[in-house]
Amino acid sequence: MTYVVTENCIKCKFTDCVEVCPVDCFYEGENMLVIHPDECIDCGVCVPECPAEAIFSDSEPQATEQWLEINRKYSELWPNITGKIPPMPGAEEENGRPGKLAELSPEPASEKVG
């Protein structure tokens, strides 16, 4: 079993979940986070920390096969993130907006300078 980041993370990217993960299994894209399904230990501590309520166990209906595949694919391509960073600009307004899947960027997070 694993946990899966789903659509509501897109364009929000709150990282409260990253801060509590004991195995550092989050990966950062340009506008979303994902969980590496083979690294997740199924502890669930990330779930209550997500302000966007975008993380679900793969046994829940919200964690469709599509989202499991997105998490698997991009966790292999994007850089690992192990600490909290500010959410995306406008994250509060984006939180809960439906239909964001088409806006998922396949690009990795940009390198932070400074």
Number of C-alpha atoms within 10 A of each C-alpha: 12 19 25 29 27 25 24 22 27 28 26 25 28 24 25 19 23 26 16 17 19 13 12 18 19 27 23 24 24 17 19 27 31 29 28 24 21 12 13 19 15 14 14 17 13 20 20 13 18 18 18 21 17 23 25 19 19 19 12 10 9 16 21 16 12 10 18 21 14 19 22 17 16 21 24 13 14 20 17 21 19 19 14 13 13 11 15 17 11 10 17 15 10 18 19 16 12 9 10 14 14 8 12 16 14 15 14 19 18 11 7 5 4 3
